Amino acid sequence: MITKNQWVSITYQLRNPNNELIEEADAALPLEFICGHGQTLEYFEMNLLGLSPGDTFDFKLPAAQAYGDTREEMIVTLPREIFSELPPEELTPGNTIPMQDSLGRHLEGRVREIAGENVEIDFNHRLSGIDLHFSGTVLKTRGATDEELHELQHAKCGGCHSCGSDSGCCH
């Protein structure tokens, strides 16, 4: 049964409100995660709690419980010159471009529009503002191993150890 610290393997289909398929994981390449550790959407996991192998699920998440509403402040206009090292074919509306902010954090920006010397970039998640419909089947569950839990905690921290802690301080 799915509870916190359970390793979970599922198939699923993700659809938008128009019933168009956005994403899919089948039995050959299932979604695998450890419940309760932020590897998937919080409300997605909440809808799976208590299910066992063989159980099916079918639920909807409003945008606010999925990737959030589209935030206008996440859509910015940047000077085209900052993209001068990018191959011209990549600077096309709809393309996603890896970028960094002034603090060095990695961001994904989707090109919305190119107008003269300006490029409009959307830093919202590609599924923000969209209500999501999930359906699928629980394939397997088991208790996560100590090693898997340790690796998860280490990944959250980044393994920096700069604080002297091995407990995932996120320093």
Backbone bond lengths (Angstrom), bond angles and torsions (degrees), N, CA, C in turn:
res aa  C-N    CA-C-N  psi(-1)  N-CA   C-N-CA  omega(-1)  CA-C   N-CA-C  phi
1 M - - - 1.449 - - 1.534 108.78 -
2 I 1.323 116.31 143.07 1.462 120.55 -177.44 1.526 110.73 -78.61
3 T 1.330 114.33 120.01 1.462 123.42 174.74 1.527 106.35 -142.41
4 K 1.318 116.34 176.69 1.465 120.03 177.11 1.526 109.44 -59.10
5 N 1.315 115.76 143.24 1.465 125.21 -179.84 1.515 113.61 70.73
6 Q 1.323 117.54 15.26 1.458 121.15 173.65 1.521 108.98 -93.34
7 W 1.324 116.53 133.75 1.455 121.76 170.14 1.517 105.55 -77.54
8 V 1.326 116.36 131.40 1.460 121.86 -173.20 1.524 109.65 -127.37
9 S 1.318 116.09 139.47 1.458 122.73 174.31 1.524 107.44 -126.66
10 I 1.346 116.53 123.59 1.466 120.56 -177.72 1.529 111.06 -137.38
11 T 1.320 114.75 157.93 1.457 121.04 164.34 1.524 105.33 -101.14
12 Y 1.313 116.99 153.82 1.464 118.67 174.60 1.510 111.07 -161.35
13 Q 1.309 114.16 158.81 1.451 122.96 168.37 1.513 106.63 -122.89
14 L 1.312 115.91 136.34 1.453 122.71 176.54 1.515 106.85 -113.76
15 R 1.342 115.32 125.07 1.464 121.10 -179.14 1.524 110.31 -126.65
16 N 1.326 115.63 154.46 1.457 120.99 175.87 1.537 109.09 -89.98
17 P 1.346 118.40 177.78 1.474 120.04 -178.65 1.527 114.40 -60.89
18 N 1.343 118.10 -19.27 1.472 121.19 176.45 1.525 111.82 -88.69
19 N 1.337 116.16 9.65 1.458 123.91 -179.90 1.532 113.26 66.46
20 E 1.326 117.23 19.94 1.458 121.27 176.78 1.534 108.89 -83.30
21 L 1.318 116.12 135.17 1.457 121.76 179.60 1.528 109.93 -69.43
22 I 1.326 116.19 125.62 1.462 122.36 178.71 1.521 110.20 -100.57
23 E 1.326 115.44 -40.96 1.467 120.83 -172.26 1.523 108.14 -157.39
24 E 1.338 115.17 153.23 1.461 118.86 -179.04 1.522 109.94 -151.41
25 A 1.313 115.84 143.14 1.464 122.42 171.43 1.526 106.29 -127.98
26 D 1.332 116.63 122.72 1.465 119.69 -178.89 1.530 109.81 -105.96
27 A 1.320 116.07 -177.00 1.463 120.50 -176.45 1.527 112.03 -64.75
28 A 1.322 117.81 -27.42 1.461 120.57 178.78 1.530 111.39 -72.11
29 L 1.333 117.15 -32.53 1.467 123.21 178.55 1.521 108.78 -137.29
30 P 1.332 116.86 71.38 1.470 119.57 -176.52 1.531 111.95 -73.75
31 L 1.323 115.71 164.66 1.460 121.52 170.91 1.522 106.80 -81.17
32 E 1.327 116.72 127.17 1.461 122.17 178.50 1.515 108.44 -124.95
33 F 1.324 115.80 132.62 1.462 120.84 -179.00 1.522 109.46 -157.83
34 I 1.324 115.23 167.22 1.462 120.98 174.98 1.519 107.04 -106.21
35 C 1.304 115.79 120.33 1.465 122.59 -173.62 1.536 111.42 -64.32
36 G 1.316 115.16 137.54 1.456 121.44 173.73 1.516 115.46 88.85
37 H 1.337 117.38 12.55 1.461 120.04 -176.44 1.522 113.56 -123.91
38 G 1.320 116.77 18.90 1.457 120.54 173.16 1.516 115.56 73.70
39 Q 1.310 117.67 18.16 1.461 119.69 178.15 1.522 111.85 -79.39
40 T 1.313 116.93 -21.99 1.459 122.17 176.82 1.528 107.59 -131.35
41 L 1.313 116.22 177.66 1.465 120.79 178.98 1.526 110.95 -62.01
42 E 1.322 116.17 137.40 1.468 121.47 -177.95 1.530 111.73 -56.54
43 Y 1.326 117.44 -48.31 1.463 119.45 -177.12 1.531 112.38 -74.02
44 F 1.324 116.89 -23.26 1.458 120.73 172.02 1.522 108.59 -62.14
45 E 1.337 116.17 -50.86 1.464 120.75 179.69 1.522 111.94 -62.64
46 M 1.317 117.17 -39.75 1.470 120.28 -179.71 1.526 111.19 -58.77
47 N 1.333 117.26 -34.30 1.460 121.20 178.71 1.521 112.93 -74.78
48 L 1.312 116.86 -14.61 1.471 120.57 179.64 1.526 113.13 -96.89
49 L 1.335 116.95 -16.84 1.468 120.47 -177.60 1.529 110.86 -54.48
50 G 1.311 115.25 135.04 1.459 121.34 177.66 1.514 114.51 89.12
51 L 1.328 118.08 -10.54 1.464 120.18 179.06 1.529 110.12 -79.22
52 S 1.319 115.76 154.53 1.470 122.93 -178.84 1.517 109.91 -124.24
53 P 1.340 118.01 163.72 1.455 120.13 177.00 1.528 111.61 -51.15
54 G 1.332 114.91 134.04 1.459 121.74 -177.61 1.519 113.21 96.23
55 D 1.332 117.63 -21.28 1.471 120.78 178.21 1.524 109.83 -70.88
56 T 1.326 114.96 146.80 1.460 120.38 175.19 1.521 108.87 -106.52
57 F 1.324 115.52 160.78 1.462 120.61 177.14 1.521 109.44 -138.27
58 D 1.315 114.51 154.10 1.458 121.78 179.96 1.519 105.78 -158.80
59 F 1.325 117.49 106.90 1.463 120.50 -178.24 1.524 110.36 -150.81
60 K 1.314 114.47 162.18 1.458 121.66 178.39 1.520 109.41 -116.32
61 L 1.333 115.21 143.76 1.458 121.72 174.16 1.517 107.98 -118.49
62 P 1.336 117.10 123.07 1.466 118.05 173.99 1.530 108.98 -66.13
63 A 1.315 116.96 154.76 1.465 122.08 -177.03 1.530 112.01 -48.70
64 A 1.316 117.25 -40.63 1.472 121.12 -177.35 1.527 111.95 -62.74
65 Q 1.330 118.67 -26.05 1.464 121.96 178.85 1.535 111.73 -97.73
66 A 1.315 116.33 -0.72 1.464 120.32 179.93 1.531 108.72 -108.93
67 Y 1.322 117.04 -100.32 1.467 120.50 -178.32 1.524 112.22 -104.76
68 G 1.316 116.62 12.90 1.456 120.59 176.03 1.514 112.71 83.24
69 D 1.305 114.27 169.52 1.451 120.52 176.59 1.524 108.90 -77.18
70 T 1.306 116.37 155.29 1.452 120.54 175.42 1.519 108.67 -66.97
71 R 1.322 115.83 127.80 1.467 120.98 -178.62 1.525 109.25 -106.33
72 E 1.313 115.77 120.94 1.465 121.19 -178.02 1.526 112.71 -58.68
73 E 1.338 117.12 -33.13 1.474 119.57 -179.10 1.524 112.48 -68.69
74 M 1.342 116.92 -10.71 1.462 121.22 177.93 1.538 111.23 -90.73
75 I 1.322 116.45 1.41 1.464 121.94 176.63 1.523 106.31 -108.37
76 V 1.323 115.89 116.56 1.464 120.43 -173.63 1.531 110.91 -126.60
77 T 1.318 114.37 154.28 1.456 121.19 174.90 1.526 107.61 -105.43
78 L 1.326 115.74 125.24 1.465 122.16 -177.50 1.524 109.19 -121.11
79 P 1.328 116.41 151.83 1.467 118.79 177.02 1.533 110.49 -67.70
80 R 1.307 115.20 136.56 1.469 121.62 -177.82 1.533 111.47 -57.88
81 E 1.310 117.21 -29.49 1.473 121.10 -176.10 1.529 113.11 -60.99
82 I 1.331 118.36 -25.79 1.476 118.43 179.95 1.530 112.08 -71.63
83 F 1.318 116.94 -9.53 1.462 121.52 178.64 1.530 111.39 -103.45
84 S 1.334 117.39 16.42 1.469 121.63 -172.89 1.530 113.22 -62.00
85 E 1.331 118.30 -27.67 1.463 120.20 -179.58 1.528 112.76 -86.10
86 L 1.311 116.20 -5.65 1.461 121.64 -179.45 1.531 109.40 -83.94
87 P 1.333 117.81 134.66 1.472 118.85 175.36 1.536 109.71 -56.60
88 P 1.328 117.68 134.47 1.475 120.97 -175.39 1.525 114.48 -52.83
89 E 1.341 117.36 -34.28 1.474 119.89 -178.51 1.532 112.44 -67.95
90 E 1.342 117.02 -19.13 1.460 120.24 178.49 1.526 112.36 -82.94
91 L 1.317 117.17 -22.73 1.460 121.40 179.23 1.527 107.91 -89.06
92 T 1.333 114.07 71.74 1.453 122.53 -176.12 1.523 109.22 -129.99
93 P 1.331 118.18 136.95 1.472 119.28 177.95 1.526 111.65 -51.82
94 G 1.335 114.72 132.63 1.457 121.89 -178.58 1.517 112.77 100.40
95 N 1.332 118.34 -24.95 1.463 121.12 179.38 1.523 110.74 -73.44
96 T 1.319 114.88 147.95 1.467 121.50 175.55 1.520 107.98 -103.22
97 I 1.329 114.46 132.68 1.462 120.84 -176.40 1.523 109.25 -120.15
98 P 1.338 118.08 128.09 1.465 119.83 175.05 1.530 109.30 -71.30
99 M 1.319 115.59 134.07 1.460 120.87 -178.54 1.520 109.22 -140.19
100 Q 1.338 116.22 175.39 1.463 122.78 175.37 1.516 107.83 -133.01
101 D 1.349 114.95 145.79 1.454 118.47 174.21 1.531 109.31 -87.63
102 S 1.316 116.90 -177.44 1.473 120.72 -175.85 1.528 112.99 -66.03
103 L 1.346 117.12 -16.00 1.462 120.97 178.04 1.536 112.30 -95.93
104 G 1.339 116.47 1.91 1.458 120.77 178.64 1.517 114.65 87.46
105 R 1.344 117.09 5.66 1.471 119.71 178.75 1.530 109.38 -75.67
106 H 1.321 115.31 139.55 1.459 120.72 -179.64 1.525 110.24 -78.96
107 L 1.323 115.15 136.38 1.465 122.37 179.95 1.518 108.96 -133.45
108 E 1.305 115.29 155.46 1.456 121.39 172.42 1.523 106.68 -111.31
109 G 1.325 117.33 122.89 1.456 121.19 179.00 1.512 110.22 -117.49
110 R 1.315 115.99 130.49 1.466 121.37 179.64 1.527 108.43 -97.77
111 V 1.322 116.96 124.82 1.455 121.62 179.15 1.528 108.49 -68.98
112 R 1.339 115.56 122.24 1.467 119.98 178.39 1.518 111.74 -98.04
113 E 1.350 115.19 -42.91 1.454 118.65 -175.06 1.524 109.71 -157.33
114 I 1.322 114.71 146.80 1.460 121.00 172.80 1.517 105.67 -119.28
115 A 1.325 115.66 120.72 1.461 120.84 -178.77 1.523 108.97 -132.03
116 G 1.321 116.42 102.33 1.458 120.60 179.80 1.512 110.94 62.70
117 E 1.321 116.29 -119.31 1.465 122.24 -177.98 1.524 112.76 -94.40
118 N 1.334 117.41 11.05 1.462 121.53 -178.39 1.518 111.40 -120.40
119 V 1.338 114.75 148.94 1.462 122.13 176.89 1.532 107.14 -126.64
120 E 1.314 116.37 125.51 1.465 120.62 176.96 1.525 108.04 -92.11
121 I 1.340 115.29 123.37 1.465 122.37 -177.08 1.522 109.24 -118.87
122 D 1.333 115.99 135.81 1.461 122.42 178.73 1.527 108.43 -107.42
123 F 1.342 115.85 116.95 1.461 121.28 179.80 1.527 112.43 -96.67
124 N 1.327 118.24 5.11 1.458 120.86 174.02 1.530 108.51 -67.03
125 H 1.327 116.86 153.54 1.467 120.26 173.09 1.523 108.04 -59.95
126 R 1.309 116.85 146.06 1.472 120.47 -176.50 1.529 112.78 -60.82
127 L 1.340 117.15 -20.83 1.464 120.14 179.56 1.533 112.41 -105.73
128 S 1.332 117.11 11.21 1.469 118.72 177.88 1.527 109.16 -66.50
129 G 1.319 114.89 147.00 1.462 120.38 178.72 1.515 114.48 77.45
130 I 1.331 117.60 5.15 1.465 121.11 -176.80 1.529 109.74 -116.37
131 D 1.329 116.45 128.02 1.460 121.01 171.50 1.528 106.85 -72.39
132 L 1.318 117.05 137.87 1.465 121.88 -174.64 1.520 111.57 -115.12
133 H 1.318 116.14 144.11 1.469 123.10 178.63 1.529 107.87 -121.40
134 F 1.325 116.07 116.77 1.458 122.88 179.90 1.526 109.78 -108.40
135 S 1.320 116.71 138.01 1.468 121.70 170.40 1.517 107.57 -143.60
136 G 1.324 116.25 148.23 1.455 118.90 -179.69 1.505 112.94 173.91
137 T 1.326 114.75 -163.26 1.459 122.49 -175.64 1.529 109.85 -137.72
138 V 1.325 115.93 140.46 1.457 121.10 173.66 1.531 107.09 -81.32
139 L 1.330 116.30 122.58 1.457 121.00 -179.86 1.523 111.85 -89.80
140 K 1.336 116.17 -53.60 1.473 121.01 -175.78 1.517 109.63 -146.15
141 T 1.320 115.54 152.87 1.463 122.20 169.03 1.526 107.57 -142.00
142 R 1.303 114.77 152.08 1.470 120.94 173.62 1.521 106.91 -163.69
143 G 1.292 116.19 162.48 1.449 119.71 175.29 1.518 110.34 -65.67
144 A 1.324 116.75 136.71 1.461 119.99 176.19 1.520 108.84 -68.40
145 T 1.307 116.05 143.29 1.469 119.70 178.63 1.532 109.85 -77.02
146 D 1.323 115.66 160.48 1.465 119.92 176.09 1.525 110.49 -58.57
147 E 1.317 116.30 -38.55 1.473 120.56 179.49 1.531 110.88 -63.21
148 E 1.344 117.78 -44.19 1.466 121.27 178.72 1.526 111.33 -62.66
149 L 1.328 116.40 -41.94 1.467 120.30 179.12 1.523 110.69 -66.30
150 H 1.325 116.56 -39.37 1.465 120.91 177.85 1.531 110.33 -63.56
151 E 1.330 116.87 -44.67 1.466 120.71 178.88 1.526 111.23 -61.42
152 L 1.327 116.94 -39.88 1.469 120.67 177.71 1.518 110.79 -61.90
153 Q 1.308 116.14 -46.52 1.458 120.72 -179.47 1.521 110.36 -63.21
154 H 1.325 116.02 -40.11 1.459 122.14 179.23 1.527 110.47 -64.27
155 A 1.331 116.75 -40.31 1.463 120.88 179.61 1.526 110.95 -65.17
156 K 1.327 118.01 -37.59 1.466 121.38 178.13 1.515 110.76 -63.23
157 C 1.326 116.06 -39.24 1.468 121.42 -178.43 1.516 110.24 -78.18
158 G 1.300 116.51 -28.05 1.446 119.90 -174.60 1.515 111.78 87.74
159 G 1.339 115.48 -1.07 1.450 120.24 177.23 1.506 113.94 69.90
160 C 1.335 116.84 23.98 1.465 119.26 -174.12 1.520 112.95 -74.44
161 H 1.311 116.98 -34.97 1.460 123.26 -178.74 1.529 113.24 57.86
162 S 1.346 117.75 14.27 1.463 119.26 -176.41 1.521 112.39 -68.97
163 C 1.321 116.69 -16.66 1.457 118.80 178.75 1.527 111.10 -94.73
164 G 1.329 116.71 -3.72 1.450 120.39 -178.13 1.510 112.72 84.02
165 S 1.324 116.86 4.60 1.457 121.67 -178.38 1.515 109.79 -106.49
166 D 1.311 115.41 148.25 1.466 120.71 174.71 1.516 108.88 -110.72
167 S 1.344 116.44 19.05 1.462 118.97 -172.44 1.514 114.50 -105.68
168 G 1.315 119.15 15.89 1.449 119.68 175.59 1.502 113.51 81.03
169 C 1.296 118.02 51.19 1.455 123.28 -174.84 1.515 113.38 -72.23
170 C 1.313 117.01 -19.15 1.468 122.87 -176.00 1.518 111.21 59.47
171 H 1.332 117.15 39.15 1.463 123.33 -179.89 1.506 110.34 -58.15
